[in-house]
Structures are given as C-alpha cells and as structure tokens.
Amino acid sequence: MKILIFNWRDLKHTWAGGGEIYIFELAARWVTMGNEVIIFCGQDFEKTLPPFEIINGIHIYRKGGKFSIYLWAIYYYFAHLRKKVDVVIDVENGIPFFTPIFCRRPKISFVYHIHGNQFFYELPSPLSYIGFAIERFVFPLLYKHLPIVAISETTKQQLVNIGFDKKNISLVYCGINNTKRPTKEIKKFSKPTILYLGRIKKYKRIDLLIKIFSEIVKEVPDAHLIIAGWGTEASNVADLAMRSPLRRKISLMGPVNDEEKKILLSKSWIFVNPSIGEGWSIAVIEANLYGTPAVSLGVSGLAESILHKKTGLLAKDENDLIKRICEILKDSGLREKLSKNATVWANSFSWDRSAQESLQILEKTRRKK
C-alpha cells in the first residue's frame, strides 16, 4: 500500500513534539511491513533541512512554513504526489489540510487532540479566533463522513463533543519504546527531585510549576526542580527561573539527547506536567517506564494517561497540585507503590501493536474507495 501523510512537521523540526513521534513511529513500522510511505511536512527555516530526505525508509518532502505549508500541500499533491498514493492521512494538528476539498483518494484523519482554548494561549488575535473557528466548525463540517483515528479516549470524546459520529472514530493509543529502558536500575537522586521534560509552550504552563515550587519547598525544604526541553516559551521560563529566589534549586537543562533523557527520567522522584490539557502524554508514559510516577491536574488527556493513585496522582486545582507533589515526595512507601505500578502500566503499550492496528484501519479505508 502507498500511503501519503500530510503532517505539520517532521521529527527533525526544532519544534517537533509528541505528534511527530506518533506518526513517525507508526510510519517507520508500516515501511518494514512492506508499505511505501511519503510524508509531506513544513520546512524548518531555523535549520534549513533538506527539501527531500529518506529517514527509516520514509520519503519526506519539506515545503512551506507555519501557514504556507497548506498551500504547498495542495500544489505538491497535484504536481507530484497524487498518482503515487493509495490512501491519504490528513493529520489535524489544530488546523487540518482540507483534503476533502482537493483530494479524491481514500482519506482518513489522524487527530491528537482538540486544541480549543489552546489557540488563545499560543496565537495572537485574530489568528487565535480563526484557528478556533476552523477547528470547532469547519473541521467537523468537512470531515464528518471521513474515518478518524484518535490517540486516546479523551480525544475521541472531544471529537464527539464538536459533532463527529463516534462510529467513525477508531482509537489507536501511542506506544512506547520499551527497549530504551536501562538494563540496570539507576539510583534516584539523593534529594527529592521534580522533573518536567518536554516542549516548553505557553499551554504547558511551566511558569505555574516555577510559581508553586516555593510552596513545595516550604513542605519539602531540600526539593529540587529540573526543567528539560525546548520551545517557544523557553526564554520566558528561563527568565522566571533566574528571577526566582529559589533559582539555585532550579536547573534548566535545555534540549536533552536520548541518553540524558533516560538518566533524568530514571533518577527523578516524580514527573510533573502542569499543562492545561493534552490528547495523551507520551512523556508521562516514558517517565512511568523508568519507574517514575507522574502528577498533573485532572485535565483532558493527562487524566487518562495517569491512573490516579496507581501510577501517579491527579490534582483538582493549583493548591491540590502542591499537596499531591509533596505527598509523593514525602512518602517513600507511596513512591515505591506508584513506581512499580507505573512500570507495569507503561509496558502495556506497544508501537508494534499500534502500527498493526492503524494499518488495518488504513487498509479498510482504502477498500472503501
């Protein structure tokens, strides 16, 4: 089968995140299963990546920027790609590629999560209102008869809430690269350590984590906070951390490689994600794989990826978030229980299984043409 994927970014992009991990993990496996995969995505003008590249057997075309990619996608489809594909995947990452308007091949949409208020965190007016309106009204109108793949029950319910028929929505969870776990157990940091590792964006609310850290230290005086990752809010987060009276207890790691990531996830006492909401959280499951329990507010996505009182704790509000973090840091018995459960939970996910499930859906979509 020949598969064309329209996706906003690729894994080499400066701002690549969980969505790119999801699509590339699946696509690489589809290739090994005997399929041809093309990904059309935007260029990274900070790095100026090659306009064409093959990674893990995936043919990658890079054209256009944050907004012009949508026009490039239409042009490139007609000029170079439409005769090379059997099925098209339109990845909706806030804004879809509008394939029902110009593409007559069998189509399916992959959805990570419904952004909703996230538009107002990340985009200035009027772009925030335009993005919100497209996702809330135009997307359901154009795609309501297409099959949809959602990455979580949370995303599936979000889609139903904006008008999609749940019968058209299939669920394919994210997997986990279990082989990345160290064969030898790594000892935890000697001091209570809180870790945030991921993209640094406004809606992730790393500023909230820095803000409440002063209250955490009142309860756990030797606590330490590590922030690792990169994103559009990195400079603001760095400014907040350096201005904090507790700056000597806060470590800013910046981007980390796979080996550094393993060490941080293994040695930290807890993983905290203060986001306003997610579709899922690969970062939480990766932390769990290394035996690190997670804490977040009980918001969309995170309330599904964290099993409350089993693999971590969910908080009702900001004050409760402080309480939950301190609860785990101060109770070694609770940490040990959550850690064991977290590892079992993480190992229940598999990219190989996700690839097989999604490929079956693609084959079914192709047969319906």
C-alpha positions in Angstrom: 0.0 0.0 0.0 1.2 3.5 -0.8 0.5 6.0 2.0 0.7 9.7 1.8 0.7 11.7 5.1 0.2 15.4 5.4 1.7 16.4 8.7 2.7 19.9 10.0 6.3 18.9 11.0 8.8 16.1 11.0 11.0 14.7 13.7 13.9 16.8 12.8 12.0 20.0 13.2 13.0 22.3 16.0 9.5 22.3 17.5 8.7 18.6 16.9 6.7 17.0 19.7 4.6 14.0 20.6 2.5 14.2 17.4 5.6 13.8 15.3 6.8 10.9 17.4 3.4 9.2 17.0 3.3 9.5 13.2 6.9 8.6 12.6 6.9 5.6 14.9 3.9 4.2 13.0 5.2 5.2 9.6 8.6 3.5 10.1 6.8 0.3 11.0 4.4 0.5 8.1 7.5 0.6 5.9 9.0 -2.5 7.5 5.7 -4.2 6.9 6.1 -3.7 3.2 4.3 -0.4 2.5 5.5 2.8 0.9 5.2 5.9 3.0 5.5 9.6 2.0 5.3 12.4 4.5 4.7 16.0 3.3 5.5 18.5 6.0 6.8 22.0 6.6 10.3 23.2 6.3 12.3 24.2 9.4 13.8 27.6 8.5 16.0 27.7 11.6 17.8 24.6 10.4 17.1 24.7 6.7 16.6 21.0 6.4 16.9 19.2 3.0 13.7 19.6 0.9 13.7 15.9 0.3 15.1 13.2 2.6 14.6 9.5 3.4 14.5 8.5 7.0 13.9 4.9 8.1 12.5 4.2 4.6 10.1 7.1 4.8 10.2 9.6 1.9 10.0 13.1 3.4 9.2 16.3 1.4 9.6 19.6 3.2 7.9 22.7 1.8 6.5 25.9 3.3 6.3 27.4 6.7 3.8 27.6 9.6 1.0 28.7 7.4 2.2 28.5 3.7 2.5 24.7 4.1 -1.2 24.3 3.5 -0.9 25.9 0.0 2.2 24.0 -0.7 0.4 20.8 0.2 -2.2 21.4 -2.4 0.3 22.3 -5.1 2.6 19.4 -4.4 -0.2 16.9 -4.3 -1.4 17.7 -7.8 2.1 18.3 -9.2 4.0 15.3 -7.7 2.1 13.0 -5.4 -1.5 12.2 -6.3 -0.5 9.4 -8.7 1.8 7.8 -6.2 -0.7 7.1 -3.4 -3.5 4.7 -2.4 -4.6 6.4 0.8 -4.1 9.8 2.3 -3.7 10.6 6.0 -4.6 14.2 6.9 -3.2 14.9 10.3 -5.3 17.5 12.1 -2.9 19.4 14.5 -5.3 22.3 15.3 -5.7 23.0 11.6 -6.4 20.2 9.1 -5.0 20.1 5.5 -8.5 20.4 3.9 -8.0 17.3 1.8 -11.8 16.7 1.3 -11.8 19.8 -0.9 -9.0 18.8 -3.3 -8.1 15.1 -2.8 -10.2 12.3 -4.3 -8.1 9.4 -3.0 -9.4 7.5 0.1 -8.7 9.7 3.1 -8.5 9.4 6.8 -7.8 12.0 9.5 -5.5 11.4 12.5 -6.3 13.6 15.5 -4.0 14.0 18.5 -6.3 16.3 20.5 -8.8 19.2 20.1 -6.9 22.4 20.8 -9.9 24.6 21.9 -8.6 27.3 24.3 -5.0 26.4 23.5 -5.3 28.6 20.4 -5.7 31.6 22.8 -2.6 30.6 24.7 -0.4 30.2 21.6 -1.7 32.6 18.9 -2.3 36.4 18.9 -5.7 37.7 17.9 -7.2 37.4 15.3 -5.3 34.2 14.4 -6.4 32.6 17.6 -10.1 33.2 16.8 -9.6 31.9 13.2 -7.9 28.8 14.4 -10.5 28.1 17.0 -13.3 28.6 14.4 -11.7 26.3 11.9 -11.3 23.5 14.4 -14.7 23.9 16.0 -16.8 24.4 13.0 -15.1 23.9 9.6 -13.2 20.7 10.6 -16.4 18.8 11.7 -18.3 20.1 8.6 -15.7 18.9 6.1 -14.5 15.7 7.8 -17.7 14.4 9.4 -18.0 11.5 6.9 -14.3 10.5 7.0 -12.9 7.8 9.2 -10.9 9.3 12.1 -8.1 7.9 14.2 -7.9 9.3 17.7 -4.9 8.7 20.0 -7.0 8.4 23.2 -10.5 8.1 24.6 -10.1 11.7 25.7 -9.6 12.8 22.0 -12.4 10.6 20.9 -14.8 12.2 23.3 -13.6 15.7 22.3 -14.3 14.8 18.7 -17.8 13.7 19.6 -18.4 16.9 21.5 -17.8 19.0 18.4 -20.1 17.0 16.2 -18.3 13.8 15.0 -20.1 10.5 14.9 -18.3 8.1 17.4 -18.9 5.2 14.9 -16.5 6.8 12.5 -13.7 7.2 15.2 -11.1 4.5 15.8 -8.8 4.5 18.8 -5.1 3.8 18.4 -3.0 4.6 21.5 0.5 5.7 21.5 3.1 3.1 22.0 6.4 3.1 24.0 9.9 2.1 23.1 10.4 -0.4 25.8 13.9 -1.3 24.6 15.1 2.2 25.7 14.9 1.3 29.4 18.3 0.7 31.0 19.1 -2.9 31.8 20.5 -1.9 35.2 18.4 0.1 37.7 19.6 3.7 38.1 19.5 5.1 41.6 17.3 8.1 42.3 18.8 11.5 43.0 19.7 11.8 46.7 17.5 14.9 47.1 13.7 15.0 46.3 13.7 15.9 42.6 10.8 17.1 40.5 11.1 16.8 36.7 9.4 18.5 33.8 10.7 17.2 30.4 9.0 18.1 27.2 8.2 21.0 24.9 8.1 24.4 26.6 5.0 26.1 25.3 2.6 28.5 26.9 -0.2 26.0 27.3 2.2 23.6 29.1 2.3 26.2 32.0 5.9 25.6 33.1 5.5 29.1 34.7 2.9 27.6 37.1 5.4 24.9 38.1 8.0 27.5 38.9 5.4 29.6 40.8 4.2 26.8 43.1 7.8 25.5 43.7 8.2 28.0 46.5 5.2 26.4 48.3 6.6 22.9 47.7 9.9 23.9 49.3 8.1 25.0 52.4 6.9 21.4 52.8 10.0 19.7 51.4 13.0 22.0 52.1 15.6 20.0 50.1 13.4 19.7 47.0 15.0 20.4 43.6 13.3 21.2 40.3 14.6 20.2 36.8 13.2 21.7 33.6 14.4 20.0 30.4 13.3 20.6 26.9 12.9 23.5 24.4 10.1 25.5 22.9 8.7 29.0 22.1 8.4 29.8 25.8 11.9 28.8 26.8 13.3 32.3 27.2 10.3 33.4 29.4 10.7 30.3 31.5 14.4 30.9 31.9 13.7 34.5 32.9 11.2 33.3 35.6 13.6 30.7 36.9 16.5 33.1 37.2 14.4 35.8 38.9 13.1 33.2 41.5 14.6 33.4 45.0 14.9 29.7 44.7 16.9 29.8 41.5 19.7 27.8 43.0 17.2 24.9 43.4 16.0 25.1 39.8 18.1 23.5 37.0 17.3 24.5 33.4 18.7 21.7 31.1 17.5 22.9 27.7 17.2 20.3 24.9 18.4 16.9 26.0 19.5 13.8 24.0 18.2 10.3 24.4 20.9 9.3 27.0 20.3 12.4 29.1 16.6 11.8 28.9 16.9 8.3 30.2 19.0 9.4 33.1 16.7 12.3 34.1 13.6 10.1 33.8 15.2 7.3 35.8 16.7 9.4 38.6 13.9 11.9 39.2 11.5 11.2 42.1 8.4 12.4 40.2 7.4 13.8 36.8 5.1 16.8 36.8 3.1 18.1 33.8 1.2 21.3 34.6 -0.5 21.6 31.2 -4.0 22.9 30.6 -4.7 19.7 28.7 -3.3 17.1 26.3 -4.6 14.5 23.9 -2.5 12.0 25.8 1.0 12.2 27.2 3.9 10.2 25.8 6.1 12.0 28.3 4.1 10.7 31.2 4.3 7.1 29.9 8.0 7.4 29.3 8.5 8.6 32.8 6.4 5.6 34.0 8.6 3.2 32.0 11.6 4.3 34.1 9.7 3.8 37.3 8.9 7.5 37.9 5.3 8.3 38.9 3.6 11.4 37.5 1.5 14.2 38.8 -0.8 16.6 37.0 -4.1 18.5 37.2 -7.0 16.3 36.3 -7.3 17.7 32.8 -8.0 16.2 29.4 -5.5 13.6 28.3 -3.5 13.6 31.5 -6.4 12.3 33.5 -6.3 9.3 31.1 -2.6 8.7 30.9 -2.1 8.9 34.7 -4.0 6.3 36.7 -4.9 8.2 39.9 -3.4 6.6 43.0 -2.0 3.8 40.9 0.7 5.3 38.6 0.6 8.8 39.9 -1.8 11.4 41.4 -4.2 13.9 39.8 -5.0 17.2 41.4 -8.2 19.3 41.5 -6.6 22.7 41.4 -3.4 24.6 42.0 -3.3 24.1 45.8 -4.1 20.4 45.4 -1.3 20.1 42.9 1.1 21.3 45.5 -0.3 18.9 48.0 -0.1 15.9 45.7 3.5 16.7 44.7 4.5 17.0 48.4 2.6 13.8 49.2 4.7 11.7 46.9 8.0 13.4 47.7 7.5 12.8 51.5 6.1 9.2 51.4 8.7 6.6 50.3 6.1 3.8 50.5 3.7 5.6 48.2 6.5 6.4 45.8 7.6 2.7 45.6 4.0 1.5 45.1 3.3 4.1 42.3 6.7 3.3 40.7 6.0 -0.4 40.4 2.5 0.2 39.0 3.8 2.9 36.6 6.3 0.5 35.1 3.6 -2.2 34.5 1.3 0.4 33.0 4.0 1.7 30.6 4.9 -1.8 29.4 1.2 -2.4 28.4 1.7 0.0 25.4 3.4 -1.1 22.2 4.3 0.8 19.0 4.3 -2.5 17.1 0.7 -3.2 18.1 -0.3 0.4 17.4 1.2 0.1 13.9 -0.7 -3.1 13.2 -4.0 -1.7 14.4 -3.6 1.6 12.4 -2.5 -0.3 9.2 -5.7 -2.4 9.4 -7.7 0.8 9.6 -5.8 2.2 6.6 -6.4 -0.9 4.5 -10.1 -0.8 5.4 -10.2 2.9 4.3 -8.5 2.1 1.0 -11.0 -0.7 0.2 -13.9 1.7 0.6 -12.9 3.9 -2.4 
